[in-house]
Amino acid sequence: MTIRFDGRVAIVTGAGSGLGRSHALALAARGARVVVNDIGSAVDGTGLSSGPAIAVAAEIRDAGGEAVASSADVTDAGQVAGMVADAVEKWGRVDILVNNAGILRDRSFARMDLDDFRKVVDVHLMGSVTCTKAVWEIMRGQAYGRIVMTSSSSGLYGNFGQSNYAAAKTAMLGLCNALHLEGEKYDIRVNVLAPSAATRMVEGLVDDAVMAQLDPSAVSPGLLFLVSQDAPSRVVLCAGAGSFARYVAVETEGIYLAPDERTPETIAARFDEISDPAGGRLLDSAFEQTMKFVKRL
């Protein structure tokens, strides 16, 4: 069955270029009405311009779609509330939120200024929180919502010089896990996209030959799946260069230690058993882990 978004209203943050632009165009091409959000800043978050968002919204309309531009700063709750209110006033609802906006301020942890750490976390994590909070009650009220957080291989596996970015991107998983549980009964499905694409944020980090293979449009089909009507929830989908994979974090079965065995020496001696992946499984909630431990008693 063809995935369509006719009648759906989508907000895509950071949609003035790169992945966000690709996501917005792809959603619009399949019938979605799109709020193209971007403050038009440089990669480090400095400078402002409404031009990129306006250009992408115009591109959608020129192709026969419906779109409006927004220059709301995702870290400003008042501006975000205004963006969402405008979308509801114009189209009556908000069905899809793609939290894609982000910045980079790379430096080794030893040399990184705390303000740069905070700013990156503020944009990626709190920006996603602020936008999600602004649409949450709307989605609960209409008993429908599709939300995607954007993570990164830096968040899943780490990357030198990106402690701030990696911390923020790993936080997307925790946020997704909690909101998946809270939104389930309202048919709000929350997922994570971990993309690899040639955007301004990776310029200079990889050579031209690799950049040529990392077209953002190769990632967007994964995004469309994650926000579709029959989408899963609490999935981390990795995508890049036409490849798609699922990231799954499992907990090993582990071992039980009797009171007289609970020493660091015993843990050291049996650490290979503790680490054995055989029997590892994905847990549904934090409480499930607690009960797993308690049942062994």
Backbone bond lengths (Angstrom), bond angles and torsions (degrees), N, CA, C in turn:
res aa  C-N    CA-C-N  psi(-1)  N-CA   C-N-CA  omega(-1)  CA-C   N-CA-C  phi
1 M - - - 1.472 - - 1.523 110.08 -
2 T 1.311 115.96 134.91 1.465 121.12 -179.69 1.529 110.28 -70.48
3 I 1.304 116.18 132.81 1.461 121.12 177.03 1.525 109.11 -83.78
4 R 1.318 114.97 122.59 1.461 121.63 179.92 1.529 109.54 -128.57
5 F 1.346 114.86 162.62 1.465 120.72 179.72 1.528 111.43 -130.81
6 D 1.306 116.13 28.75 1.466 120.29 179.62 1.529 109.71 -59.31
7 G 1.325 115.78 130.59 1.455 121.26 -179.99 1.515 114.38 82.66
8 R 1.323 117.80 -8.42 1.462 121.67 179.02 1.525 110.62 -87.14
9 V 1.324 115.51 148.70 1.464 121.96 178.28 1.522 108.05 -116.23
10 A 1.331 115.35 125.68 1.464 120.90 -176.14 1.524 110.86 -121.18
11 I 1.328 115.82 140.22 1.464 122.02 170.76 1.531 106.69 -112.08
12 V 1.323 115.59 126.42 1.464 121.12 177.84 1.519 107.84 -120.87
13 T 1.320 117.16 117.34 1.460 120.23 179.60 1.529 109.86 -88.77
14 G 1.317 115.25 153.24 1.462 119.74 -177.05 1.517 111.56 62.01
15 A 1.324 117.04 36.16 1.466 121.78 -171.48 1.528 113.76 -96.02
16 G 1.321 117.55 11.12 1.456 119.93 -178.74 1.512 113.96 -80.03
17 S 1.340 116.99 -13.81 1.464 120.78 -179.50 1.520 108.73 -162.09
18 G 1.324 116.42 173.52 1.456 122.64 171.98 1.517 114.65 56.28
19 L 1.313 115.22 -136.94 1.461 121.12 -176.69 1.525 112.69 -61.44
20 G 1.322 116.42 -42.97 1.456 119.31 -179.15 1.519 112.26 -60.17
21 R 1.319 115.87 -43.39 1.470 120.01 176.75 1.521 110.39 -60.52
22 S 1.318 116.59 -45.87 1.461 120.88 179.94 1.529 111.10 -60.71
23 H 1.339 116.82 -43.61 1.466 120.50 178.18 1.530 111.29 -61.70
24 A 1.327 116.36 -44.95 1.465 120.76 -177.94 1.527 110.86 -62.81
25 L 1.324 116.88 -44.96 1.466 120.94 179.30 1.525 111.07 -63.70
26 A 1.337 116.45 -40.48 1.461 120.24 -178.79 1.518 111.60 -67.23
27 L 1.331 116.91 -41.46 1.465 120.48 177.59 1.528 110.81 -63.37
28 A 1.317 115.95 -45.30 1.465 120.35 -179.37 1.522 111.48 -64.12
29 A 1.314 117.43 -37.78 1.464 121.40 -179.16 1.523 111.76 -63.57
30 R 1.341 116.13 -21.86 1.467 120.64 179.22 1.524 112.07 -107.44
31 G 1.329 115.87 20.61 1.454 120.34 168.41 1.506 117.83 103.63
32 A 1.331 118.64 -5.42 1.461 119.83 -178.33 1.523 111.35 -73.35
33 R 1.328 115.52 148.84 1.457 122.14 168.15 1.524 106.31 -91.76
34 V 1.316 116.96 127.72 1.462 120.04 -165.90 1.526 112.64 -120.91
35 V 1.335 114.92 131.42 1.455 121.58 166.99 1.528 106.21 -92.81
36 V 1.318 115.86 113.87 1.460 122.19 -179.64 1.523 107.68 -92.39
37 N 1.315 116.04 105.02 1.465 120.85 -175.97 1.521 111.45 -104.19
38 D 1.326 116.99 129.95 1.465 121.31 175.35 1.526 108.55 -168.43
39 I 1.340 116.21 136.62 1.464 118.79 177.17 1.524 111.66 -89.89
40 G 1.330 116.46 -5.82 1.463 119.57 175.75 1.510 114.51 70.33
41 S 1.329 116.96 31.94 1.462 120.05 -177.78 1.518 111.51 -86.03
42 A 1.325 115.41 170.94 1.460 121.31 170.78 1.526 108.03 -72.00
43 V 1.336 116.63 172.61 1.461 121.01 -177.06 1.524 111.75 -58.82
44 D 1.334 116.98 -31.24 1.473 119.53 -179.42 1.519 113.17 -85.93
45 G 1.333 117.21 4.37 1.454 121.18 176.42 1.516 115.13 91.27
46 T 1.330 117.61 1.83 1.461 120.43 179.93 1.522 110.43 -92.35
47 G 1.320 115.12 151.57 1.457 120.57 178.89 1.517 111.80 82.90
48 L 1.314 116.21 149.94 1.457 121.78 -178.82 1.521 110.40 -134.89
49 S 1.336 116.04 140.91 1.458 120.91 175.51 1.524 109.34 -158.19
50 S 1.306 116.79 130.32 1.464 120.68 177.03 1.522 111.65 -81.62
51 G 1.332 116.94 -7.54 1.456 121.91 -174.51 1.521 115.67 -57.10
52 P 1.338 119.52 -50.15 1.468 119.68 -177.28 1.526 113.59 -58.96
53 A 1.334 118.45 -45.48 1.461 120.77 -179.77 1.522 110.92 -64.66
54 I 1.321 116.04 -42.26 1.467 120.21 178.92 1.519 110.63 -61.28
55 A 1.330 116.91 -41.66 1.465 121.35 -178.25 1.531 111.57 -64.69
56 V 1.329 116.91 -43.25 1.471 119.60 -179.05 1.524 110.68 -68.98
57 A 1.328 117.60 -40.86 1.466 120.32 177.01 1.529 110.43 -61.10
58 A 1.322 117.00 -40.85 1.464 121.05 177.88 1.527 110.74 -64.47
59 E 1.329 116.13 -39.31 1.463 120.85 178.74 1.530 110.77 -60.93
60 I 1.317 116.60 -40.04 1.466 120.78 178.11 1.516 110.70 -66.44
61 R 1.325 116.43 -45.78 1.468 119.47 -179.57 1.523 111.17 -64.74
62 D 1.320 117.34 -38.97 1.473 120.98 178.92 1.525 111.58 -62.13
63 A 1.333 115.48 -26.95 1.469 120.03 179.11 1.527 112.04 -88.47
64 G 1.344 116.12 3.41 1.452 120.22 177.05 1.516 114.70 98.66
65 G 1.322 116.96 5.19 1.456 120.55 -179.62 1.511 113.12 -94.35
66 E 1.327 116.10 -177.57 1.461 122.42 178.05 1.519 109.10 -116.35
67 A 1.322 116.29 128.66 1.462 119.95 -178.92 1.513 110.58 -159.44
68 V 1.321 115.37 150.33 1.456 122.09 171.73 1.520 107.68 -130.87
69 A 1.315 115.40 153.63 1.466 121.21 179.14 1.526 110.06 -97.64
70 S 1.329 115.05 147.85 1.462 121.33 176.00 1.521 108.85 -139.26
71 S 1.315 116.32 135.36 1.463 120.87 176.45 1.522 111.21 -109.56
72 A 1.348 116.96 24.48 1.461 121.13 179.11 1.523 110.70 -63.41
73 D 1.324 116.30 136.39 1.458 122.43 175.49 1.523 108.08 -80.59
74 V 1.335 117.46 122.44 1.468 120.30 -174.81 1.522 113.07 -64.71
75 T 1.319 117.61 -16.50 1.469 119.98 178.39 1.520 112.79 -90.10
76 D 1.321 117.17 -2.80 1.464 122.46 -179.09 1.526 108.90 -106.52
77 A 1.327 116.68 106.33 1.459 121.12 -174.92 1.525 112.22 -59.58
78 G 1.321 117.34 -37.13 1.457 120.39 179.66 1.518 112.25 -65.38
79 Q 1.329 116.29 -44.74 1.457 119.83 178.48 1.527 111.90 -65.15
80 V 1.327 115.76 -40.71 1.466 119.52 179.18 1.530 110.55 -64.82
81 A 1.336 116.95 -42.60 1.463 120.28 177.85 1.523 110.76 -59.62
82 G 1.329 116.19 -39.05 1.457 120.02 177.90 1.516 111.90 -65.34
83 M 1.331 117.43 -40.83 1.458 121.78 178.16 1.530 110.60 -61.18
84 V 1.320 116.57 -45.36 1.458 121.01 -179.41 1.527 110.79 -66.90
85 A 1.321 116.69 -42.09 1.472 120.46 178.76 1.522 111.14 -61.72
86 D 1.318 117.09 -39.66 1.464 120.83 178.04 1.526 111.09 -63.74
87 A 1.339 116.61 -39.99 1.460 120.33 179.17 1.525 110.77 -64.46
88 V 1.334 116.39 -42.79 1.463 120.66 179.82 1.524 110.73 -66.94
89 E 1.326 116.57 -40.45 1.466 119.76 178.53 1.519 111.16 -62.48
90 K 1.323 117.19 -39.10 1.456 121.42 -176.53 1.527 112.34 -78.64
91 W 1.343 116.26 -42.65 1.462 119.77 -171.22 1.526 114.73 -121.92
92 G 1.337 117.87 -4.75 1.456 120.35 171.75 1.510 117.98 87.88
93 R 1.340 118.33 -7.51 1.456 119.85 -176.19 1.526 110.14 -168.04
94 V 1.307 116.66 170.52 1.466 123.02 169.54 1.523 106.65 -136.44
95 D 1.318 116.44 119.36 1.458 121.63 -176.05 1.518 113.61 -104.13
96 I 1.319 116.20 -30.18 1.460 121.22 -171.57 1.520 109.78 -133.67
97 L 1.331 115.94 134.05 1.455 121.56 172.24 1.526 108.53 -126.80
98 V 1.310 116.00 123.64 1.462 121.73 176.19 1.524 107.43 -111.58
99 N 1.334 116.14 105.45 1.464 121.39 178.69 1.535 108.74 -83.59
100 N 1.319 115.27 95.61 1.459 120.76 -174.10 1.531 113.23 -118.32
101 A 1.320 118.18 -18.98 1.468 121.25 -174.84 1.521 111.31 -60.60
102 G 1.327 115.90 140.64 1.458 119.28 178.75 1.512 112.71 -168.24
103 I 1.328 115.33 164.49 1.460 121.67 177.90 1.527 108.79 -135.97
104 L 1.315 115.72 168.82 1.461 122.04 175.02 1.522 110.23 -127.81
105 R 1.316 115.83 138.27 1.468 122.13 169.31 1.527 106.59 -141.83
106 D 1.336 114.11 74.28 1.465 120.94 -172.52 1.526 112.45 -76.70
107 R 1.310 114.59 140.25 1.462 122.76 173.63 1.520 107.31 -175.53
108 S 1.319 117.19 150.78 1.464 118.85 177.37 1.525 109.09 -59.48
109 F 1.326 116.20 151.76 1.460 120.54 -176.23 1.527 111.52 -59.53
110 A 1.316 117.14 -35.82 1.459 121.13 -179.53 1.523 111.93 -62.74
111 R 1.323 116.70 -31.19 1.458 121.67 -175.53 1.532 113.19 -104.08
112 M 1.311 117.00 -4.64 1.463 119.89 -174.17 1.527 111.97 -76.98
113 D 1.315 114.93 133.55 1.453 121.51 174.77 1.524 109.09 -76.91
114 L 1.314 117.76 140.60 1.460 121.17 -178.07 1.528 111.89 -62.58
115 D 1.316 117.09 -31.57 1.463 119.39 177.85 1.521 111.50 -63.69
116 D 1.342 116.53 -37.14 1.458 120.24 177.24 1.519 111.09 -69.66
117 F 1.316 116.85 -34.72 1.466 120.11 175.64 1.536 109.65 -63.50
118 R 1.326 115.35 -49.81 1.471 120.17 -178.65 1.526 111.98 -61.07
119 K 1.323 116.94 -41.15 1.464 120.42 -176.64 1.516 111.25 -63.37
120 V 1.325 117.28 -43.60 1.464 120.51 -179.99 1.522 110.56 -65.15
121 V 1.329 117.18 -43.90 1.463 120.47 177.39 1.530 110.31 -63.99
122 D 1.315 116.98 -38.25 1.458 121.43 -179.30 1.525 111.37 -61.98
123 V 1.324 116.47 -45.06 1.468 119.89 -177.87 1.523 110.80 -70.61
124 H 1.319 117.35 -51.36 1.463 120.00 -174.53 1.529 112.15 -72.55
125 L 1.320 116.81 -53.78 1.458 120.00 -176.05 1.520 112.09 -79.41
126 M 1.330 116.69 -60.61 1.458 118.75 -176.77 1.527 112.21 -67.80
127 G 1.326 117.27 -29.20 1.466 119.35 173.87 1.514 111.03 -62.16
128 S 1.332 116.52 -43.22 1.468 120.57 177.65 1.525 110.77 -66.40
129 V 1.324 116.45 -41.17 1.460 120.55 178.22 1.527 110.70 -62.27
130 T 1.320 116.56 -46.70 1.466 121.37 -177.07 1.519 111.72 -62.27
131 C 1.326 117.00 -44.63 1.467 120.08 179.57 1.527 111.18 -68.26
132 T 1.324 116.35 -39.98 1.462 119.78 179.46 1.521 111.13 -65.88
133 K 1.322 116.15 -41.95 1.467 120.08 178.12 1.529 111.05 -59.78
134 A 1.325 116.71 -37.03 1.466 121.12 -176.88 1.525 112.60 -69.23
135 V 1.333 118.00 -25.22 1.471 119.72 -179.55 1.524 112.30 -105.35
136 W 1.323 117.84 -9.12 1.467 121.52 -171.14 1.525 113.14 -58.96
137 E 1.338 117.44 -49.63 1.467 119.70 -178.17 1.516 111.42 -68.05
138 I 1.322 116.97 -32.64 1.466 120.09 176.32 1.518 109.55 -62.80
139 M 1.314 116.52 -46.62 1.464 120.60 -179.24 1.526 111.47 -66.87
140 R 1.329 116.80 -38.81 1.470 119.33 176.14 1.521 110.57 -62.11
141 G 1.326 116.33 -42.75 1.455 120.54 -177.92 1.512 113.53 -65.75
142 Q 1.308 117.13 -34.94 1.465 120.69 -179.75 1.541 112.02 -92.78
143 A 1.342 115.63 -1.61 1.474 122.39 179.74 1.524 111.37 54.50
144 Y 1.327 114.38 45.08 1.470 119.59 176.84 1.521 109.13 -167.29
145 G 1.314 115.40 132.92 1.460 120.16 175.16 1.509 110.92 -169.98
146 R 1.310 115.66 145.56 1.457 122.17 176.11 1.529 107.48 -131.34
147 I 1.329 116.43 119.99 1.461 121.31 -175.85 1.519 108.98 -126.39
148 V 1.319 116.08 134.80 1.466 120.96 175.55 1.519 109.33 -123.20
149 M 1.327 114.83 129.02 1.460 122.51 170.33 1.531 107.57 -95.68
150 T 1.311 116.95 146.50 1.461 119.87 178.98 1.517 110.01 -105.31
151 S 1.326 115.68 118.28 1.448 121.58 175.84 1.527 108.68 -104.83
152 S 1.312 117.03 -153.19 1.459 121.59 -176.39 1.517 108.92 -168.85
153 S 1.323 116.56 157.78 1.463 119.47 173.29 1.525 110.37 -60.96
154 S 1.324 117.35 -26.50 1.468 120.25 175.19 1.521 110.96 -63.32
155 G 1.322 116.46 -36.64 1.451 120.50 177.62 1.513 112.56 -75.69
156 L 1.325 117.17 -35.20 1.459 120.97 -178.77 1.524 112.34 -76.33
157 Y 1.357 116.04 -35.02 1.460 119.68 -171.60 1.527 114.91 -129.15
158 G 1.331 117.51 -10.66 1.458 120.74 -178.49 1.521 112.07 89.72
159 N 1.326 115.31 155.97 1.462 121.29 177.84 1.525 108.02 -156.69
160 F 1.307 116.49 133.46 1.472 121.03 -177.87 1.525 110.14 -59.14
161 G 1.311 116.23 133.91 1.459 121.32 177.24 1.513 114.89 83.04
162 Q 1.339 116.83 6.33 1.464 119.90 -177.10 1.532 111.71 -129.72
163 S 1.318 117.10 41.08 1.467 118.72 -179.24 1.527 111.67 -60.87
164 N 1.318 117.53 -37.78 1.467 121.18 179.57 1.530 111.07 -67.63
165 Y 1.310 115.28 -48.42 1.470 122.07 -179.60 1.525 110.45 -64.71
166 A 1.343 116.59 -44.46 1.456 120.75 -179.45 1.521 111.46 -62.84
167 A 1.341 116.63 -42.38 1.464 120.35 179.10 1.528 110.91 -61.61
168 A 1.320 116.62 -43.64 1.462 121.03 179.97 1.524 111.18 -65.92
169 K 1.326 116.42 -40.36 1.463 120.33 -177.34 1.528 111.94 -73.01
170 T 1.329 117.70 -33.05 1.458 119.45 174.25 1.521 110.45 -67.50
171 A 1.317 116.68 -33.82 1.467 120.95 179.30 1.526 111.99 -60.71
172 M 1.323 117.35 -25.75 1.462 120.24 178.40 1.520 111.75 -59.56
173 L 1.334 116.96 -33.29 1.459 120.73 -179.53 1.528 111.05 -68.41
174 G 1.333 116.24 -45.22 1.456 119.55 178.91 1.516 111.98 -64.07
175 L 1.328 116.28 -41.45 1.462 120.71 178.77 1.524 110.28 -62.77
176 C 1.314 116.07 -44.55 1.465 120.69 178.56 1.527 111.06 -60.20
177 N 1.326 117.12 -46.45 1.464 120.77 -177.30 1.523 111.95 -58.53
178 A 1.333 116.48 -44.05 1.458 120.18 -178.75 1.527 111.53 -69.98
179 L 1.324 116.75 -44.23 1.462 119.48 -177.67 1.527 111.85 -70.41
180 H 1.321 116.73 -29.72 1.472 119.92 173.39 1.520 110.06 -56.75
181 L 1.315 116.96 -45.23 1.460 120.97 -178.98 1.528 111.66 -68.92
182 E 1.328 116.89 -40.88 1.465 120.64 -177.45 1.523 112.76 -74.56
183 G 1.325 116.49 -27.87 1.462 119.25 -176.71 1.510 114.97 -94.76
184 E 1.325 116.66 -7.16 1.465 120.78 -170.93 1.521 113.56 -55.96
185 K 1.334 117.40 -46.58 1.474 119.24 -175.25 1.530 112.71 -73.23
186 Y 1.327 116.58 -10.42 1.467 120.52 177.84 1.534 111.42 -104.11
187 D 1.329 116.73 11.98 1.462 122.36 -176.46 1.530 111.53 55.59
188 I 1.327 115.11 38.24 1.465 120.47 170.19 1.523 106.67 -98.47
189 R 1.300 116.59 114.80 1.462 121.63 -177.41 1.528 108.91 -106.37
190 V 1.312 114.44 131.05 1.465 120.70 -172.82 1.525 108.63 -123.46
191 N 1.319 115.98 126.56 1.458 122.02 -177.93 1.514 111.28 -134.28
192 V 1.320 115.56 172.09 1.463 122.39 179.93 1.520 108.89 -126.11
193 L 1.313 116.03 133.44 1.454 122.59 173.14 1.520 108.62 -109.05
194 A 1.334 116.70 128.01 1.464 121.75 177.58 1.534 107.22 -115.71
195 P 1.328 117.34 92.14 1.458 120.73 -171.98 1.532 114.28 -93.40
196 S 1.319 114.89 155.16 1.463 122.56 167.78 1.517 106.19 -125.05
197 A 1.331 116.64 114.33 1.458 119.91 -174.73 1.518 111.05 -151.39
198 A 1.311 115.32 155.48 1.462 121.88 178.34 1.527 108.62 -81.26
199 T 1.322 115.91 96.69 1.455 121.54 178.23 1.530 108.69 -129.06
200 R 1.319 116.08 178.83 1.472 119.86 178.34 1.524 111.33 -58.01
201 M 1.329 117.00 -26.85 1.456 120.67 -174.49 1.530 113.51 -75.69
202 V 1.337 116.97 -13.53 1.471 118.31 178.64 1.526 112.15 -116.57
203 E 1.317 117.42 2.65 1.459 119.96 177.53 1.528 110.09 -59.29
204 G 1.326 115.39 130.61 1.452 120.52 -179.72 1.506 114.29 87.90
205 L 1.348 117.10 -11.97 1.459 121.00 179.51 1.517 112.19 -91.70
206 V 1.341 116.70 -26.14 1.462 121.16 178.38 1.520 108.06 -131.84
207 D 1.350 116.40 158.54 1.460 118.98 -176.04 1.525 111.03 -77.49
208 D 1.329 115.40 168.51 1.458 121.67 -173.77 1.529 112.65 -61.61
209 A 1.333 116.83 -35.20 1.459 120.27 -178.79 1.531 110.60 -64.06
210 V 1.322 116.09 -40.84 1.468 120.16 178.12 1.527 110.25 -70.35
211 M 1.327 116.52 -43.04 1.467 120.61 178.77 1.527 111.24 -55.20
212 A 1.319 116.38 -38.32 1.460 120.86 -177.28 1.525 112.19 -63.89
213 Q 1.335 116.65 -24.49 1.462 120.63 -178.87 1.529 113.15 -89.86
214 L 1.321 116.42 -10.43 1.465 120.55 -172.41 1.524 112.68 -104.79
215 D 1.315 116.80 52.63 1.460 121.81 179.46 1.528 109.42 -65.52
216 P 1.336 118.06 128.37 1.466 120.08 178.83 1.525 113.55 -55.48
217 S 1.335 116.68 -30.49 1.464 119.21 -178.73 1.521 112.74 -64.33
218 A 1.344 116.96 -18.29 1.465 120.30 177.78 1.524 111.65 -76.89
219 V 1.328 116.80 -15.05 1.469 122.11 179.57 1.525 111.61 -91.02
220 S 1.322 116.69 -35.44 1.465 121.76 -171.02 1.530 115.43 -58.83
221 P 1.346 120.65 -30.89 1.471 117.71 174.67 1.534 112.32 -57.36
222 G 1.325 117.07 -34.84 1.459 119.88 176.51 1.515 111.97 -65.84
223 L 1.324 115.82 -40.22 1.461 120.46 176.87 1.526 110.70 -61.81
224 L 1.327 117.13 -44.27 1.462 120.42 179.80 1.532 111.32 -60.04
225 F 1.316 116.74 -39.91 1.465 120.46 176.53 1.528 110.92 -61.57
226 L 1.329 117.14 -44.50 1.466 120.87 -175.70 1.523 113.63 -68.19
227 V 1.344 118.26 -19.97 1.463 120.92 179.50 1.528 112.30 -110.80
228 S 1.311 116.78 10.83 1.462 120.32 -178.98 1.535 110.82 -76.69
229 Q 1.330 116.18 167.12 1.464 120.61 -177.77 1.530 111.56 -60.72
230 D 1.319 117.71 -37.93 1.458 121.56 -178.07 1.523 112.50 -99.05
231 A 1.325 116.69 24.84 1.468 121.14 -178.69 1.519 111.53 -63.22
232 P 1.328 116.55 154.78 1.463 119.71 170.10 1.522 108.77 -75.57
233 S 1.313 116.95 -172.29 1.464 121.01 173.78 1.518 108.26 -141.34
234 R 1.336 115.74 150.14 1.455 124.15 -177.21 1.529 111.85 59.89
235 V 1.314 115.28 44.49 1.457 121.87 176.23 1.520 108.97 -110.37
236 V 1.331 116.86 138.53 1.459 122.00 171.00 1.520 106.91 -106.30
237 L 1.324 116.13 108.13 1.457 121.57 -178.15 1.522 109.43 -103.30
238 C 1.311 116.11 122.74 1.464 121.93 176.82 1.530 108.02 -96.47
239 A 1.331 116.96 137.83 1.458 119.92 -176.00 1.518 111.06 -148.87
240 G 1.338 115.30 140.53 1.456 119.95 176.88 1.512 111.43 177.37
241 A 1.344 116.19 139.14 1.464 122.76 176.14 1.529 112.36 54.90
242 G 1.327 116.60 32.46 1.458 120.43 177.99 1.509 114.83 86.29
243 S 1.329 118.25 -0.70 1.459 121.89 177.95 1.522 110.49 -103.58
244 F 1.332 115.44 147.94 1.453 121.63 -179.51 1.531 108.80 -135.25
245 A 1.319 115.97 135.40 1.459 121.64 179.80 1.517 108.60 -144.63
246 R 1.325 116.11 158.95 1.454 120.74 177.79 1.520 109.51 -110.52
247 Y 1.327 115.95 129.08 1.459 122.16 175.15 1.518 108.03 -89.45
248 V 1.341 116.17 126.47 1.450 121.07 -179.18 1.526 108.84 -129.44
249 A 1.312 117.03 124.51 1.459 121.93 176.50 1.527 108.76 -99.06
250 V 1.332 116.81 118.11 1.452 120.33 -179.16 1.521 109.71 -114.46
251 E 1.304 115.54 156.66 1.461 121.95 176.30 1.519 108.39 -106.69
252 T 1.337 116.97 130.08 1.461 119.41 178.58 1.518 110.12 -64.16
253 E 1.335 115.46 158.91 1.463 119.59 179.24 1.522 110.16 -63.33
254 G 1.342 117.03 -36.95 1.451 120.36 176.67 1.523 112.88 73.99
255 I 1.308 116.36 -170.39 1.458 122.07 -177.87 1.519 110.25 -134.39
256 Y 1.334 115.95 159.18 1.463 121.83 174.15 1.517 108.15 -105.18
257 L 1.321 116.85 135.68 1.458 122.07 176.66 1.526 109.91 -115.85
258 A 1.328 115.29 128.29 1.461 120.26 175.25 1.527 109.51 -65.31
259 P 1.334 118.38 158.20 1.468 120.69 -176.19 1.522 114.36 -49.64
260 D 1.318 118.26 -41.10 1.459 119.64 -177.32 1.530 113.37 -76.94
261 E 1.352 115.91 -6.39 1.469 120.71 178.51 1.523 112.66 -101.01
262 R 1.314 117.89 -6.52 1.461 121.74 -171.97 1.523 111.66 -79.78
263 T 1.312 114.41 71.72 1.460 121.45 179.07 1.517 108.75 -125.78
264 P 1.329 117.00 155.42 1.467 118.48 176.96 1.528 111.77 -62.28
265 E 1.333 116.41 -28.66 1.465 119.44 179.46 1.535 110.77 -66.56
266 T 1.333 116.62 -40.79 1.462 120.02 178.41 1.527 110.31 -65.14
267 I 1.325 115.89 -42.05 1.468 119.53 179.05 1.524 109.87 -61.76
268 A 1.323 117.08 -42.85 1.464 120.55 178.67 1.527 110.91 -62.23
269 A 1.331 116.74 -43.20 1.461 120.83 -177.54 1.525 112.35 -68.43
270 R 1.320 116.54 -28.46 1.473 120.17 -175.62 1.526 112.38 -113.17
271 F 1.326 115.64 20.51 1.468 118.67 -175.68 1.527 112.42 -64.66
272 D 1.331 117.47 -31.66 1.464 119.13 177.08 1.523 111.00 -63.46
273 E 1.331 117.25 -37.53 1.468 120.62 176.22 1.529 110.73 -65.84
274 I 1.319 115.45 -43.42 1.470 120.06 178.38 1.530 110.99 -59.83
275 S 1.332 116.21 -35.01 1.461 121.96 -175.21 1.523 113.84 -88.28
276 D 1.321 118.50 -7.66 1.467 122.24 -175.58 1.524 110.46 -58.56
277 P 1.342 117.90 119.72 1.470 120.00 -177.23 1.522 113.98 -73.80
278 A 1.333 117.74 -14.29 1.463 119.84 -179.82 1.527 109.74 -60.03
279 G 1.321 115.50 127.28 1.459 120.19 -179.44 1.513 114.19 85.32
280 G 1.331 116.91 1.06 1.461 120.21 177.59 1.520 111.03 -64.42
281 R 1.325 116.93 148.05 1.465 119.58 -178.38 1.522 111.50 -149.21
282 L 1.297 113.92 159.62 1.457 122.29 176.83 1.516 108.88 -83.88
283 L 1.317 116.47 124.54 1.465 121.03 -179.77 1.522 110.28 -92.60
284 D 1.329 115.87 149.24 1.462 120.58 -175.89 1.519 113.94 -85.53
285 S 1.345 117.21 -22.37 1.457 119.41 -177.57 1.521 109.72 -162.05
286 A 1.321 115.95 165.96 1.457 120.94 177.77 1.527 110.66 -61.66
287 F 1.344 116.58 -37.43 1.466 120.51 -178.79 1.523 111.02 -64.49
288 E 1.346 116.68 -31.35 1.457 119.46 179.19 1.531 111.13 -63.33
289 Q 1.339 116.12 -36.87 1.464 118.62 176.65 1.527 110.38 -65.02
290 T 1.336 116.38 -43.96 1.466 120.64 179.28 1.528 110.51 -57.35
291 M 1.315 116.52 -46.08 1.463 120.52 -177.88 1.523 111.24 -68.83
292 K 1.321 116.42 -32.04 1.462 119.99 175.78 1.529 110.22 -59.51
293 F 1.325 116.28 -44.00 1.452 120.65 179.52 1.530 111.62 -69.32
294 V 1.327 115.95 -43.96 1.456 120.15 -176.18 1.534 111.57 -65.33
295 K 1.328 117.17 -38.39 1.461 120.76 -178.30 1.526 111.86 -61.49
296 R 1.312 117.00 -27.65 1.463 120.25 -179.64 1.526 112.58 -69.55
297 L 1.306 116.54 -18.91 1.453 119.99 178.88 1.533 111.10 -70.65
